[in-house]
């Protein structure tokens, strides 16, 4: 089955591909991910046709953003989604202390610790300014709140600030990367929001079902994240006898063809992962494989 995941088309306010590359591990040296390797991996993905990139201010303590900025500087047709609000860096915690309405917890500084969040208008604007500096850009394509609760997206001050940032030219579009159905519903009802990231895979479509049934779904571009699950999907799918890249292509294509999913995000951190996975996606998944994994997962 041929795929259009690498064919450019209209997604929301932009012309880009439905396949996006996630950069959470780029430059994470404590995971033995070097800057040079991360730069090569992202460059390879864009060379192979990917036009959508996802990053966040907490990824590799800001190193990921710097890699993204360096690579896309010479590729103006690349669209970048940037997330802010998770407090996993010292600078974020300090900024939230003075720009938020409560003293944030320090748990996010630990590798496996649960991070606090801050989405006050002052914090979001300052976080976006730091993102612009790290990426070396004059405006952000898409600013996403990173795992907000429904209450955060129902706050008039927060929504108003994001719309003012758009009107001033600081950002071109905004939305949220959410983890639950209540937050997804709140984003769909937030005036001015046009981008939504939701967890969805062949084993879990619960949040997608909420999006599908909402009257505001058509004005929002929905991006599927966690399409490989938490790792268990890959292990369970391996019992089918398919190799890794073929499983990845099947899981990605299986999500992309779901009603309500406009784009799909796939994290890759090495040039080899990029070559193998995007190569398999470009060749297209087999319909029989998708049906088999849908039944299995």
N, C-alpha and C positions, 0 to 999 in steps of 0.2 A: 504494500500500500504506500503510495507516494505521500510525502508529508509536505506541508507548506510552512513548517515551523521556521524555515530560514528564508522565506519569501517576505520581502518588505511590503507592508500595507499600512492602512490607517489604524492606529490604536489611540483612542482618545484624541489628545491634542497633537499627536506626533506621528511621524512616518517611521516605522521601525519593524523589527521582526517579532513574531509571537514567542520566540525562544529567547530567554534572558539568561545571563550567566551570573551566578552568585559569587561573591568575593569574600565571604566570611573568614576564610583561612589564608588569604593572600598576605604574605609578610608576617605571619604568626611564627616568629622565630622560636618560641618556646615549644611549638609543635614541629620544629625543624623545617619551617617553611621560609625560605630566604626571599629577599626582595627581588633578586634577579630571576628566580624561578617564578615568582608570582607575576612579574612583569611579562615574562615570556608566555606564561599560561594565558593571561588575559589578551595579550597581543595575538596569540594563536587563535583564540576564540573569535576575535573580531575579524581576523584574516579569513576564517572559515565561514563568515557570513553573519554571525550574531550581531545584532544592532542594539540590544537592550542589556544594561548592566545594573546590578543591584549592589549597593554598599551601605555602610552605616558608620556613624561616628565612633562606635565602640569596637568595630572590627579591627583586630590586631592593634588596639590602642591608637587608632588613627592611621596606621601604616597602610592599611588597605585603601583608604581614601586617597592617600598620596600616590599609590600605585595607579589607581583608577585615573586620577588627574593627569599623571604623566602619560599614560597610554592614550587616553581619549583626546588629549590636547591637539593631536594631529589628525583626529578623526571626528570632525564636527557633526557628522551624521549619526553619531552614537548617542542614545538617550540613556541618562543615568537616573536611577531611583536612589534617593539618599534618605536613610532613616535616622531619627533622633528621638531621644527621650529615655532610653535605658541608661541607668547610671552604673557603668562598669569601669569608669576611668576616674582618676583623681580630679582632673579638671572639670569633668561633668559633675562630680559630687560637690566641689567647691561652688560651681556656678549655681547648682540647684539650691544650695544652702542659702545663698543670697537672693536668688531669683524665684524661689518657690514659696509655698505656704506652709511647709513643714520641714523639719530636719531629716534628711534622707538617711536610710540605713546604709551600712558599709558592706553588706553581704555580697554585693556585686563585684567587689574587688577580688574576691576569692574565685578561683577557676570554676568551681562547681557551685558557687553560691548563687542564690536567687537575687536578682538585681531589683532595686527599687526603681521607680520611674518619676519623671517630672515633666509636666506638659504646661506649666504656667506660661502665659504669653511672653514674659520677659525671658524665661529660660529658652523657649523654642526659638525666639529671634536670635539670641546670642549663640545658641548651638548652630543655627543655620549660618551665621557669620563665620564661625570657626570651620564649618564644612567648606564654605566658599574659599577660605584661605588655604585649607589643606588640598583642595582639588585644583586650586589655581584658576578659578572661574569667576565670571562676573555675575552669573545667576545660576540657580539650581534648576534642573529640568523638572524633577518631581520630588517634593519633600513629603516624607511619610512619617507620621507619628509611630514610634516603635513599641508595639504591644500595649496600646492604651486600653483602659476599661471603657465601658459604655458611658459612664459618667463623664469621663474626660472629653468624649466626643459630643456630649450634650451640653457642654459648657459654652455659653455664648461668647465669653471673653476669649477663649481659645480659638473657636471657629472664626470669630471676628478678626483676630490677629493674623491668622493664616490667610484670610481673604485680603487683608491689607498688605501683607507681604507679596501676594500675587499682584495686586493692583500697582504696587510700587516697582515691580519688575525684579524683585529679589528672587522670586521663584516663579516658575511658569505654570505649575499645577501642584495640587496637594491631595493627600489622602491618608491612609493608615495601613499598617501591617498588623492584623489582629489575630488572636488565638481562639476566640470563642464566638458563638452565634450572637450574643447580646451586643458585643462590640461591632460586629459586622452590620447588624441592623441599625445601630446608631450612626455608623459611618454613612450608610445609604440614605439616612435622613438628615445629614449635616449639610446645610446650604453651602455650595461651592466646592464640595469634595468630589473629585472625579477619578480617583485611583484607590483600589482596594486589593491588598494581598491577604489571601486566606489559605489555611492548610487544607489540602485536598489530595487524595490519592486513591488508587483502586480499592483500598481497604476502608476508606473513610470519606464520605461525601456529606457529612452532617451539616457543616457550615455552608457548603455550596447549596444545599437544599434550601437553606434560609435565604440566601441571595437570590436564587431562582424565583422564589415565590414573592419577592418584595417588589412593589411597584416602582421603586427607584433604581432598579438594576440596570436599566438601559442607559442611564446617564453616567454610569461608572464603569471604568475598565477594570476587570477582575483578573488578577494574576494568581495562579496556583503556586503555592510554595509547599515544601515538605512532600514533594511528589514521590520521593523514595521512602517515605515514612521515617521511622526512627532507626532504620537499619534492618529491622526485622523483615520488611517486605523483600529486600534483596536476598536475605537468607532463605526465606520461604520460597521465593521465585526460583532460586537456584535448583530446587528439586525438580524443576521442569526440564533440566538438562541444557538450558540455554546458557551461553557465556555472559559475562558481566555487561559488556556494551550492548548486547542484544536485549538483555533484561532492562537496562536503563532506557533504551529507545522505546521499548514496549510500554514501560510505566509512564514515560513522558508523553508519548503519543496518546496513550489511553486516557490521560487526564485532559490533554488539549482538545480532544474531540468531544468532551462532555459539554452539554448545553450549559451556558453560563460562564465558561472559562474562556477568556480572551487571549491569555498568554500564560506561559509556564516558566518557572525559574528553576535552574539546575546549578547547584554549586560544583565548581571544579577548581582544583588548586595546583595541578601540575600540567605541563605541556602534554604528557602522555595521556592523562585523563581526558584532556580536551580533544586530542586527536581521535582517541578511541570512541568516546561518547558522541561527539558531534558527527564523526564519520558514520556511526551507526544510525544516528537520528536522520542524517541527510539521505541515507539509503532507504529509510522508511521502515516502520514496524510492519509485521505480518498480521493481518486481521485475525488469523487463527491464534496467534500468540496472545493478542489482546484479550480475546474471548476466554482463552484458557486461564490467564492470570486473573481476570475478573471473577471467574468461578472459584479459583484457588484462594484468592485473597478476600 
